[in-house]
């Protein structure tokens, strides 16, 4: 751990020493553009993509009644989610008037389970909820991300961007210093991406698990030696909203494969 910390500090020092003229601006690019060819091939192969295990688990949870439940998700939304509106799925996170705030896709699924199926309430990022989110998001593969950016979302996005550009942790770095200034540069043998959210939930080869966008935010903060946002905090909700809005126009890839 000490060695990894020193390497991370050294890398960050090198990044900060690179001239600002290397800043990359322009169109949004999926993380797919930055991964190795072998990883792309893995993501594209329905037999090799390890994230599809979560899709299959979510499919089973979606189609079948859970213990104590009166009905399944499929009873309302069709077998394998045939009745789901894929364009609506591509718009999450959304603003909810009734909740007076941001609602993520996972939160929508959780509330739908609680209100309509009678299933046992699960905490955020419970493995079953992550699997359901992965399955449902996978129904919209290829749809362009289309998060609302006007109306009540405008102020929320501004708050999320402020968090994105705030320095954190012992390393004293902000998210934008990697993902806006240095995409394409190398760190520990991997290219830095733009930090887009269109592939999430995604399978992370580095941790061997399916990972939600909010969990990835927490992992990045840990790498910066910062206290990660709490799972159900306003901060993680705002940053997750901003990150997904940056992916507007990119096709959904869930489950993407990333390092």
C-alpha positions in Angstrom: 0.0 0.0 0.0 2.9 2.4 0.8 4.5 1.7 -2.5 1.2 2.2 -4.4 0.7 5.5 -2.5 4.2 6.7 -3.5 3.6 5.7 -7.1 0.3 7.6 -7.1 1.9 10.7 -5.7 4.7 10.5 -8.2 2.3 10.2 -11.1 0.2 13.1 -9.9 3.3 15.2 -9.6 4.2 14.3 -13.2 0.7 15.2 -14.4 0.7 18.6 -12.7 4.1 19.3 -14.2 2.9 18.7 -17.8 2.2 22.0 -19.7 -1.4 23.1 -19.7 -1.2 23.1 -23.5 -1.8 19.3 -23.3 -5.3 19.9 -22.1 -7.7 18.0 -24.3 -11.0 19.5 -25.2 -13.7 18.7 -27.7 -16.4 16.0 -28.1 -17.2 13.5 -25.5 -15.6 10.1 -25.9 -16.6 6.9 -24.3 -14.1 5.1 -22.1 -14.3 2.4 -24.8 -12.0 4.7 -26.9 -9.3 4.5 -24.2 -9.2 0.8 -23.3 -6.9 -1.8 -24.9 -8.1 -3.7 -28.0 -8.3 -6.9 -26.0 -10.6 -5.3 -23.5 -12.8 -3.9 -26.3 -13.0 -7.4 -27.7 -14.0 -8.7 -24.3 -16.7 -6.1 -23.9 -18.1 -6.8 -27.4 -18.2 -10.6 -27.0 -21.4 -11.8 -25.3 -19.6 -14.9 -24.1 -16.5 -13.1 -22.8 -18.0 -10.0 -21.2 -17.9 -10.8 -17.5 -20.5 -8.1 -16.7 -23.1 -10.2 -18.5 -23.2 -12.4 -15.4 -24.8 -9.5 -13.5 -27.2 -9.0 -16.4 -28.3 -12.6 -16.2 -28.7 -12.4 -12.5 -30.8 -9.2 -12.9 -32.9 -10.9 -15.5 -33.7 -13.7 -13.1 -34.6 -11.2 -10.4 -36.7 -9.2 -12.8 -38.7 -12.1 -14.2 -39.3 -14.0 -11.0 -41.2 -13.2 -7.8 -38.9 -12.7 -4.9 -39.7 -14.3 -1.5 -42.7 -12.6 0.1 -43.5 -10.6 -3.0 -46.9 -10.4 -4.6 -45.6 -10.1 -8.1 -42.5 -9.7 -10.2 -41.1 -6.7 -12.2 -42.0 -8.6 -15.3 -45.7 -8.7 -14.4 -45.8 -4.9 -15.0 -42.9 -4.4 -17.5 -43.1 -7.5 -19.6 -40.9 -10.6 -19.8 -37.2 -9.6 -20.0 -38.3 -5.9 -19.7 -40.0 -5.9 -23.1 -42.3 -3.1 -22.0 -39.6 -0.8 -20.7 -39.1 2.6 -22.4 -35.5 2.6 -23.5 -35.4 6.3 -24.2 -36.6 7.0 -20.7 -34.0 4.7 -19.3 -31.3 6.7 -21.1 -32.5 9.9 -19.3 -31.5 8.8 -15.8 -30.7 10.3 -13.4 -33.9 12.3 -13.6 -35.5 15.1 -11.5 -38.5 14.0 -9.6 -41.1 16.6 -8.5 -42.5 14.3 -5.9 -39.1 13.6 -4.4 -38.0 17.2 -5.0 -34.6 16.0 -6.1 -32.5 13.6 -8.1 -33.7 10.0 -8.7 -31.2 7.5 -10.1 -32.2 4.5 -12.1 -31.3 2.2 -9.1 -33.5 4.3 -6.8 -36.4 4.1 -9.3 -36.1 0.4 -9.4 -35.9 0.1 -5.6 -38.9 2.3 -5.1 -40.8 0.4 -7.8 -40.1 -2.9 -6.0 -41.1 -1.5 -2.7 -44.4 0.1 -3.9 -45.6 -2.4 -6.5 -44.2 -5.9 -5.8 -44.1 -6.1 -2.0 -40.5 -7.2 -2.1 -38.2 -6.7 0.9 -36.6 -3.2 0.9 -32.9 -3.4 0.0 -30.1 -0.8 0.9 -28.5 1.2 -1.9 -26.0 -0.9 -3.9 -27.2 -4.2 -2.5 -26.0 -6.9 -5.0 -29.6 -7.6 -6.1 -30.3 -3.9 -6.8 -27.0 -3.6 -8.7 -27.9 -6.7 -10.8 -31.4 -5.3 -11.5 -29.9 -1.9 -12.4 -27.4 -3.6 -14.7 -30.1 -5.7 -16.4 -32.5 -2.8 -16.9 -29.8 -0.4 -18.2 -28.7 -3.1 -20.5 -32.1 -3.0 -22.1 -31.2 0.4 -23.5 -27.8 -0.5 -25.0 -27.2 1.8 -27.9 -29.6 4.5 -26.8 -27.9 7.9 -26.5 -27.6 9.2 -23.0 -30.0 12.1 -22.6 -29.9 13.6 -19.1 -32.0 16.7 -18.6 -29.8 19.8 -18.3 -32.4 22.6 -18.0 -35.2 23.6 -15.6 -34.7 22.3 -12.1 -31.6 20.3 -13.2 -29.6 23.4 -14.0 -28.8 24.4 -10.5 -28.2 20.7 -9.5 -25.7 20.3 -12.3 -23.9 23.4 -11.4 -23.5 22.0 -7.8 -22.3 18.7 -9.2 -19.8 20.4 -11.5 -18.4 22.3 -8.5 -17.8 19.1 -6.7 -16.2 17.6 -9.8 -13.7 20.6 -9.9 -13.0 20.6 -6.2 -9.6 19.3 -4.9 -9.7 16.4 -2.5 -7.5 14.3 -0.3 -3.9 14.1 0.6 -3.1 14.2 -3.1 -5.0 17.5 -3.5 -6.4 16.8 -6.9 -9.8 17.3 -8.5 -11.6 14.9 -10.9 -11.2 17.3 -13.8 -7.4 17.3 -13.5 -7.3 13.8 -14.8 -10.5 13.4 -16.9 -10.6 16.9 -18.6 -6.9 17.8 -18.8 -5.2 14.5 -19.4 -7.4 11.9 -21.1 -5.2 9.6 -23.1 -2.2 9.9 -20.7 -1.0 6.7 -19.0 -1.3 5.7 -15.4 -0.1 2.3 -14.2 -0.3 0.9 -17.7 -3.8 2.2 -18.4 -5.0 5.2 -20.4 -6.9 7.9 -18.5 -10.4 8.2 -19.9 -12.7 11.2 -19.9 -14.6 9.6 -16.9 -17.8 9.2 -18.9 -20.8 7.4 -17.3 -22.4 5.8 -20.4 -21.0 2.3 -19.6 -22.2 2.0 -16.0 -22.9 -0.2 -14.3 -19.6 -1.5 -15.6 -17.4 -4.5 -14.9 -14.1 -3.5 -13.5 -11.2 -5.8 -14.2 -9.1 -4.2 -11.5 -11.6 -5.2 -8.8 -13.3 -8.1 -10.4 -16.8 -6.8 -9.8 -19.7 -5.0 -11.4 -19.5 -1.4 -10.4 -22.1 1.3 -10.3 -21.2 4.9 -11.2 -21.5 6.0 -7.6 -19.3 3.2 -6.3 -16.7 4.2 -8.9 -16.8 7.8 -7.6 -16.1 6.4 -4.1 -13.2 4.3 -5.4 -11.6 7.3 -7.1 -11.8 9.4 -4.0 -10.1 6.6 -2.1 -7.3 6.7 -4.7 -7.0 10.4 -4.0 -6.6 9.5 -0.3 -9.8 11.4 0.4 -12.8 10.5 2.5 -15.3 9.1 0.0 -18.8 10.5 -0.1 -21.4 8.4 1.8 -23.4 6.0 -0.4 -26.7 8.0 0.0 -25.2 11.4 0.4 -26.3 14.5 -1.5 -22.7 14.9 -2.8 -22.5 11.6 -4.5 -25.9 12.1 -6.0 -24.9 15.5 -7.4 -21.6 14.3 -8.8 -23.2 11.2 -10.3 -25.7 13.5 -12.1 -23.0 15.7 -13.4 -20.9 12.9 -14.7 -23.8 11.2 -16.5 -24.8 14.5 -18.1 -21.3 14.8 -19.5 -22.1 11.6 -21.4 -25.1 13.1 -23.2 -25.0 11.8 -26.8 -22.9 8.8 -26.1 -24.5 5.4 -26.6 -25.2 3.2 -23.5 -22.8 0.3 -23.2 -23.9 -1.4 -20.0 -22.2 -3.5 -19.0 -19.0 -1.9 -20.2 -15.6 -3.5 -19.3 -13.1 -1.2 -17.8 -9.9 -1.6 -15.8 
